[in-house]
Amino acid sequence: MAKKTHVKIRLVPESKPDSSFFYYVKKPASGEKAKVKLSARKYNPSTRKHEVFVEKKLPPHSK
């Protein structure tokens, strides 16, 4: 099997990380950009404002 080129990460609001709203984005799996923590300015519908969203680990899933 081939190695994955992208990894799925979760962006959560910087001001309130336990918020119920978040974004999923793809990030490179290797290279220089893979080591940089991602942050983006996105719209948060719960506060109805644009906020800074930062990268967090995906929650563990259960079977």
C-alpha positions in Angstrom: 0.0 0.0 0.0 1.0 3.6 -0.6 1.7 6.1 2.1 -1.0 8.7 2.8 -0.2 12.1 1.4 -2.7 14.0 3.6 -3.9 13.8 7.1 -7.3 14.8 8.4 -7.3 17.3 11.2 -9.9 19.2 13.2 -9.9 23.0 13.6 -11.6 24.3 16.8 -12.1 27.9 17.9 -9.0 29.3 19.7 -11.1 31.2 22.3 -13.4 28.3 23.1 -11.9 24.8 22.2 -14.7 22.9 23.8 -17.2 24.5 21.4 -19.7 22.3 19.6 -18.7 23.7 16.2 -15.5 22.7 14.3 -14.1 22.3 10.8 -12.3 19.3 9.3 -9.4 20.0 6.9 -6.7 18.1 5.1 -3.0 18.8 5.9 0.1 17.3 4.2 1.4 14.2 6.0 5.1 14.9 5.3 7.3 17.8 4.5 7.8 21.2 6.1 4.2 22.1 6.2 3.3 19.0 8.1 5.3 20.3 11.1 3.6 23.7 11.3 0.5 23.9 13.4 -2.4 25.1 11.3 -4.5 28.1 12.2 -7.2 29.8 10.0 -9.7 32.6 10.3 -13.1 31.0 9.8 -16.8 31.8 10.5 -18.3 30.5 13.7 -22.1 30.2 13.5 -22.5 29.8 17.2 -21.1 33.3 17.9 -22.0 34.6 14.4 -18.5 36.1 13.9 -15.2 35.2 12.2 -12.7 33.8 14.6 -9.3 32.1 14.6 -9.5 28.4 14.5 -6.5 26.3 15.5 -5.5 22.7 15.0 -6.5 20.0 17.5 -6.1 16.2 17.6 -9.0 14.2 16.4 -11.0 12.6 19.2 -10.7 8.9 19.7 -13.4 6.8 18.1 -15.1 3.9 19.7 -16.4 0.8 17.9 
